[in-house]
Amino acid sequence: MDRFISVRLVQANAVDLTLFQFDYDLTFAVFFMNADRTIYGRYGSRSDRKDATRDISIESFREALAAALDLHKRYPANKTALAGKQPRPTRFKTPDDFPSLAGKYKPTLDYEGKVVQSCMHCHQVRDAERRFFRDERKPIPDEVLYPYPMPDTVGLSLDPKEKAKVKNVAVGSAAETARFKVGDEILTLEGQPVISIADVQWVLYNASEPATLKAQVLRGRKKINLALDLTGDWRRHSDIAWRTTTWDLRRMASGGLVLEDSTAEERRNAKFADDALALRVKYAGEYGEHAVAKKAGFKKEDIIVRVDGQTGRMTESEWFRYLLQNKMPGEKIPVSVLRGGEQANLELPMQ
């Protein structure tokens, strides 16, 4: 660390979105940068609501630090290889430029007064991005609904204590078809040198639909080139229910309901087919716009068996996608629930 100049940002009030582009649901994110603003790599990953450190470790951070120093040593001769790591064009320069955030926060924190209330959290940037599409009455696109997909989305589980070493390859996945193997170390993805799991996520986040990503891995002592083919809807395998930004999606698409897929045991007891919709209401919001579903008659422990005529099995994440891409604010969606063995037909207002 003594070879780095460390700068800490603790709020997003006036953050430069044309430079600092990362997963805004993280509690810890690192940029490795040259003084000329060239980004060498990113660090910080998360895939769980409760365990913020499941996908990061001191060991992998140390490896990322060393790898960034190595890239810096070879700079600017390697500038072409780093081109894909640089920020992409963005609609708004700062959070305050988003219509839903404009004028709500000052550029600096109020350390002499209400510090907490004056601090814009990073997740609010993603909230504002989604609300922009919603307020414009446009479907929220997949890349905005499913930001920074974890490698698991394409069938790759990476070791959190390594830079980007394959821990497991899911059977039948795109990664298995591409011939990734356990123990492979991902050296480059789309030509970009990989120094962390976050670097892999950056490539996935910016990939097209469909896409073929070129990868180079170190297998034993041999470098091997692979091609990872991604289908048109590959992002939809992501689970976004853990994200803080999902809270606002629940307001928009479920009126404040927190939904869970019924367990295998619950399905057997209720005689639900494995492919049938059976989302259980784990919690119904009680305040403000998150109480809309409760006011519409929904109750905790209801089992949702039909929504807008759909009866196929879906996760909470899939519920969000279907409604946020097909229904607009003000519409009322017919929903059927099982309650005490009896079916009730309700209407869920979209926001």
C-alpha positions as CSV (number, residue, x, y, z in Angstrom):
1,M,0.0,0.0,0.0
2,D,2.9,2.4,0.6
3,R,3.5,2.4,-3.2
4,F,0.0,3.9,-3.8
5,I,-1.4,7.4,-3.2
6,S,-4.7,6.6,-1.5
7,V,-7.8,8.8,-1.9
8,R,-11.0,7.9,0.0
9,L,-14.5,9.0,-1.2
10,V,-17.1,8.5,1.5
11,Q,-20.2,9.9,-0.3
12,A,-21.6,10.2,-3.8
13,N,-22.9,13.8,-3.6
14,A,-20.8,15.2,-6.5
15,V,-19.0,12.1,-7.7
16,D,-17.9,12.2,-11.4
17,L,-20.0,9.6,-13.1
18,T,-17.9,10.0,-16.3
19,L,-15.0,8.5,-14.3
20,F,-16.2,6.5,-11.4
21,Q,-18.3,3.8,-12.9
22,F,-18.8,0.7,-10.7
23,D,-21.4,-1.4,-9.0
24,Y,-23.3,1.1,-6.9
25,D,-24.7,-1.6,-4.6
26,L,-21.2,-2.2,-3.0
27,T,-20.1,-1.1,0.4
28,F,-16.5,-1.1,-0.7
29,A,-15.1,-0.4,-4.1
30,V,-11.5,0.4,-5.3
31,F,-10.2,2.0,-8.5
32,F,-6.5,1.5,-9.4
33,M,-5.7,4.6,-11.5
34,N,-2.8,6.4,-13.1
35,A,-2.4,10.1,-12.5
36,D,-3.7,10.8,-16.0
37,R,-7.0,9.0,-15.0
38,T,-6.2,5.8,-16.9
39,I,-7.9,3.0,-15.0
40,Y,-5.7,-0.2,-14.5
41,G,-8.5,-2.1,-12.8
42,R,-11.3,-2.3,-10.3
43,Y,-11.8,-4.2,-7.0
44,G,-14.9,-5.0,-5.0
45,S,-17.7,-7.6,-5.6
46,R,-20.8,-8.6,-3.8
47,S,-23.6,-11.2,-4.3
48,D,-25.2,-11.5,-0.9
49,R,-27.4,-9.1,1.3
50,K,-26.0,-10.2,4.7
51,D,-22.4,-11.3,3.9
52,A,-20.8,-8.3,2.2
53,T,-17.4,-10.0,2.2
54,R,-18.3,-13.3,0.7
55,D,-16.7,-12.4,-2.7
56,I,-13.7,-10.4,-1.5
57,S,-10.7,-11.1,0.8
58,I,-7.5,-9.6,2.0
59,E,-5.7,-12.2,-0.1
60,S,-7.4,-11.2,-3.4
61,F,-7.0,-7.5,-2.6
62,R,-3.3,-8.1,-2.2
63,E,-3.1,-9.8,-5.5
64,A,-5.0,-7.0,-7.2
65,L,-2.6,-4.4,-5.7
66,A,0.4,-6.3,-7.0
67,A,-1.2,-6.7,-10.4
68,A,-2.0,-3.0,-10.6
69,L,1.6,-2.1,-9.8
70,D,2.7,-4.5,-12.6
71,L,0.4,-2.8,-15.1
72,H,1.7,0.6,-13.9
73,K,5.3,-0.5,-14.4
74,R,4.5,-1.4,-18.0
75,Y,2.5,1.8,-18.7
76,P,2.1,3.5,-21.2
77,A,3.3,0.6,-23.5
78,N,0.2,-1.4,-22.5
79,K,-2.3,1.5,-22.9
80,T,-4.0,-0.2,-25.9
81,A,-4.8,-3.3,-23.7
82,L,-6.3,-1.0,-21.1
83,A,-8.6,0.8,-23.4
84,G,-11.6,-1.5,-22.6
85,K,-11.3,-0.7,-18.9
86,Q,-11.9,3.0,-19.4
87,P,-15.3,4.6,-18.5
88,R,-18.1,4.5,-21.1
89,P,-20.2,7.5,-22.2
90,T,-22.9,8.3,-19.6
91,R,-26.1,10.3,-19.8
92,F,-25.4,12.3,-16.7
93,K,-22.1,13.7,-15.4
94,T,-23.1,13.8,-11.7
95,P,-25.9,12.3,-9.6
96,D,-27.4,15.8,-9.3
97,D,-28.0,15.8,-13.0
98,F,-30.6,13.0,-12.7
99,P,-34.1,14.5,-12.6
100,S,-35.1,12.5,-9.5
101,L,-32.0,13.7,-7.6
102,A,-31.7,17.3,-8.9
103,G,-31.3,19.8,-6.1
104,K,-31.8,17.3,-3.2
105,Y,-28.2,17.3,-2.0
106,K,-25.4,19.8,-1.8
107,P,-22.0,19.0,-3.3
108,T,-20.4,18.6,0.2
109,L,-21.6,17.0,3.5
110,D,-23.1,19.1,6.3
111,Y,-20.5,18.3,8.9
112,E,-21.8,21.1,11.1
113,G,-25.4,19.9,11.1
114,K,-27.2,16.8,9.8
115,V,-24.3,14.8,8.3
116,V,-26.3,11.6,7.6
117,Q,-29.2,13.3,6.0
118,S,-26.8,15.4,3.8
119,C,-25.0,12.3,2.4
120,M,-26.1,10.8,-0.9
121,H,-25.5,7.0,-0.9
122,C,-24.0,5.3,-3.9
123,H,-27.1,3.1,-4.4
124,Q,-29.1,6.2,-5.0
125,V,-27.3,6.6,-8.3
126,R,-28.7,3.3,-9.5
127,D,-32.1,4.1,-8.1
128,A,-32.1,7.3,-10.1
129,E,-31.0,5.6,-13.3
130,R,-33.9,3.1,-13.1
131,R,-36.4,5.8,-12.1
132,F,-35.3,7.8,-15.2
133,F,-36.6,5.1,-17.5
134,R,-39.7,4.6,-15.3
135,D,-40.6,8.3,-15.2
136,E,-40.1,8.4,-19.0
137,R,-42.6,5.5,-19.2
138,K,-40.0,3.3,-20.9
139,P,-39.1,-0.4,-20.2
140,I,-36.1,-0.6,-17.9
141,P,-33.5,-2.4,-20.1
142,D,-31.7,-5.6,-19.0
143,E,-28.4,-3.9,-18.5
144,V,-29.9,-1.5,-16.1
145,L,-32.0,-4.1,-14.2
146,Y,-29.1,-6.5,-13.9
147,P,-25.9,-4.4,-13.3
148,Y,-22.5,-5.9,-13.0
149,P,-23.4,-9.6,-13.3
150,M,-21.4,-12.0,-11.1
151,P,-19.4,-14.6,-13.2
152,D,-21.9,-17.2,-11.8
153,T,-24.4,-15.7,-14.3
154,V,-22.4,-17.4,-17.1
155,G,-21.6,-20.5,-15.1
156,L,-18.2,-19.4,-13.6
157,S,-17.6,-19.5,-9.8
158,L,-14.4,-17.7,-9.0
159,D,-12.3,-18.1,-5.8
160,P,-12.7,-15.0,-3.6
161,K,-9.1,-15.4,-2.4
162,E,-7.6,-15.3,-5.9
163,K,-7.5,-12.7,-8.6
164,A,-9.7,-14.6,-11.0
165,K,-9.2,-18.3,-10.6
166,V,-12.1,-20.7,-11.5
167,K,-13.4,-22.5,-8.5
168,N,-16.3,-24.3,-10.2
169,V,-18.0,-24.5,-13.7
170,A,-21.7,-25.0,-13.7
171,V,-23.0,-28.0,-15.7
172,G,-24.7,-27.0,-18.9
173,S,-23.6,-23.4,-18.6
174,A,-22.0,-21.1,-21.2
175,A,-18.7,-21.4,-19.3
176,E,-18.8,-25.2,-19.6
177,T,-19.6,-25.0,-23.4
178,A,-16.6,-22.6,-23.7
179,R,-14.4,-25.3,-22.0
180,F,-13.4,-23.4,-18.9
181,K,-11.9,-25.8,-16.3
182,V,-11.6,-25.7,-12.5
183,G,-8.2,-24.1,-11.7
184,D,-8.0,-21.9,-14.8
185,E,-6.7,-18.4,-14.0
186,I,-8.4,-15.8,-16.2
187,L,-5.6,-13.6,-17.6
188,T,-7.6,-11.5,-20.1
189,L,-11.2,-11.1,-21.0
190,E,-12.0,-9.2,-24.2
191,G,-8.3,-8.3,-24.4
192,Q,-8.4,-6.6,-21.0
193,P,-5.9,-7.8,-18.3
194,V,-7.9,-9.1,-15.4
195,I,-6.8,-8.3,-11.9
196,S,-9.9,-9.1,-9.9
197,I,-13.5,-10.5,-10.0
198,A,-14.7,-7.0,-10.4
199,D,-12.7,-6.7,-13.7
200,V,-14.6,-9.8,-15.0
201,Q,-17.9,-8.1,-13.9
202,W,-16.9,-4.9,-15.8
203,V,-16.5,-6.9,-19.0
204,L,-19.8,-8.7,-18.5
205,Y,-21.6,-5.4,-17.6
206,N,-20.5,-3.9,-20.9
207,A,-21.1,-6.9,-23.1
208,S,-23.7,-6.9,-25.8
209,E,-26.6,-9.3,-26.1
210,P,-25.8,-11.7,-27.6
211,A,-22.0,-11.7,-27.3
212,T,-18.9,-13.8,-27.8
213,L,-16.2,-12.9,-25.3
214,K,-12.6,-13.8,-26.0
215,A,-10.8,-15.1,-23.0
216,Q,-7.2,-16.2,-22.3
217,V,-6.6,-18.5,-19.3
218,L,-3.5,-20.0,-17.7
219,R,-4.0,-23.7,-17.3
220,G,-1.0,-25.2,-15.5
221,R,1.8,-23.5,-17.4
222,K,0.0,-23.1,-20.7
223,K,-1.9,-20.2,-22.0
224,I,-5.2,-21.2,-23.7
225,N,-7.6,-19.1,-25.7
226,L,-11.3,-19.6,-25.2
227,A,-14.5,-18.1,-26.5
228,L,-17.5,-17.5,-24.2
229,D,-20.8,-17.4,-26.1
230,L,-23.6,-15.5,-24.4
231,T,-27.2,-15.9,-25.5
232,G,-29.5,-12.9,-26.0
233,D,-31.1,-13.0,-22.5
234,W,-28.0,-14.2,-20.6
235,R,-28.2,-11.3,-18.0
236,R,-31.6,-12.6,-16.8
237,H,-29.9,-15.4,-14.9
238,S,-28.7,-12.8,-12.4
239,D,-30.2,-12.7,-8.9
240,I,-30.7,-9.0,-8.0
241,A,-33.0,-9.6,-5.0
242,W,-30.1,-9.1,-2.5
243,R,-29.3,-5.6,-3.9
244,T,-30.1,-2.4,-1.9
245,T,-31.4,-0.9,-5.1
246,T,-34.0,-3.7,-5.3
247,W,-35.9,-1.8,-2.6
248,D,-37.1,0.8,-5.1
249,L,-37.9,-1.9,-7.6
250,R,-40.3,-3.4,-5.0
251,R,-42.0,-0.1,-4.8
252,M,-42.4,0.1,-8.6
253,A,-43.3,-3.5,-9.4
254,S,-44.7,-5.1,-6.3
255,G,-46.1,-2.3,-4.2
256,G,-43.7,-3.0,-1.4
257,L,-44.0,-6.8,-1.3
258,V,-41.0,-8.9,-0.5
259,L,-41.4,-12.2,-2.4
260,E,-39.8,-15.7,-2.0
261,D,-40.2,-18.7,-4.2
262,S,-41.9,-21.6,-2.3
263,T,-39.5,-24.3,-1.2
264,A,-39.6,-27.8,-2.5
265,E,-41.4,-29.0,0.7
266,E,-44.0,-26.2,0.4
267,R,-44.6,-27.2,-3.2
268,R,-45.1,-30.8,-2.3
269,N,-47.5,-30.0,0.6
270,A,-49.5,-27.6,-1.6
271,K,-49.3,-30.0,-4.6
272,F,-47.8,-27.3,-6.8
273,A,-46.0,-28.4,-10.0
274,D,-42.3,-27.8,-10.1
275,D,-42.8,-25.3,-13.0
276,A,-45.8,-23.5,-11.4
277,L,-45.7,-19.9,-10.1
278,A,-45.8,-20.0,-6.3
279,L,-44.3,-16.9,-4.8
280,R,-44.8,-16.5,-1.1
281,V,-45.3,-13.0,0.4
282,K,-42.6,-12.8,3.0
283,Y,-43.3,-9.2,3.9
284,A,-45.8,-6.5,3.0
285,G,-44.6,-2.9,3.3
286,E,-46.6,-0.7,5.7
287,Y,-45.5,2.9,4.9
288,G,-45.9,5.3,2.0
289,E,-45.5,4.0,-1.5
290,H,-44.3,0.7,-0.1
291,A,-47.7,0.1,1.4
292,V,-49.6,0.1,-1.9
293,A,-49.8,-3.7,-2.1
294,K,-51.0,-4.0,1.5
295,K,-53.7,-1.4,0.8
296,A,-54.7,-3.4,-2.3
297,G,-55.5,-6.4,-0.1
298,F,-52.2,-8.4,-0.2
299,K,-51.2,-10.1,3.1
300,K,-48.1,-11.8,4.5
301,E,-48.0,-15.5,3.7
302,D,-50.2,-15.2,0.6
303,I,-49.0,-17.5,-2.2
304,I,-49.1,-15.8,-5.6
305,V,-50.1,-18.3,-8.3
306,R,-51.0,-16.0,-11.2
307,V,-49.9,-12.5,-12.3
308,D,-51.2,-10.9,-15.5
309,G,-52.2,-14.3,-16.7
310,Q,-48.7,-15.7,-16.1
311,T,-48.6,-19.0,-14.2
312,G,-45.1,-20.2,-14.9
313,R,-42.5,-20.4,-12.2
314,M,-40.5,-17.2,-11.6
315,T,-38.1,-15.7,-9.0
316,E,-38.6,-12.3,-7.5
317,S,-36.0,-11.0,-9.9
318,E,-37.9,-12.4,-12.8
319,W,-41.1,-10.8,-11.4
320,F,-39.4,-7.4,-11.5
321,R,-38.2,-7.9,-15.1
322,Y,-41.6,-9.0,-16.4
323,L,-43.6,-6.2,-14.9
324,L,-41.0,-3.4,-15.3
325,Q,-40.5,-4.2,-19.0
326,N,-44.1,-4.8,-19.8
327,K,-46.2,-2.6,-17.5
328,M,-46.2,1.1,-16.8
329,P,-47.1,3.3,-13.8
330,G,-50.8,3.6,-13.2
331,E,-51.7,0.2,-14.6
332,K,-53.4,-2.3,-12.3
333,I,-52.2,-5.9,-12.7
334,P,-54.6,-8.9,-12.0
335,V,-53.0,-11.2,-9.4
336,S,-54.4,-14.4,-7.9
337,V,-53.2,-15.6,-4.5
338,L,-53.9,-18.6,-2.3
339,R,-54.8,-17.7,1.3
340,G,-55.8,-20.4,3.8
341,G,-56.5,-22.8,0.9
342,E,-58.8,-20.4,-0.9
343,Q,-58.1,-18.3,-4.0
344,A,-58.4,-14.6,-3.9
345,N,-58.2,-12.3,-6.9
346,L,-56.6,-8.9,-6.4
347,E,-55.3,-6.0,-8.4
348,L,-51.7,-4.7,-7.9
349,P,-51.1,-1.0,-8.9
350,M,-47.9,-0.3,-10.7
351,Q,-45.8,2.7,-9.7
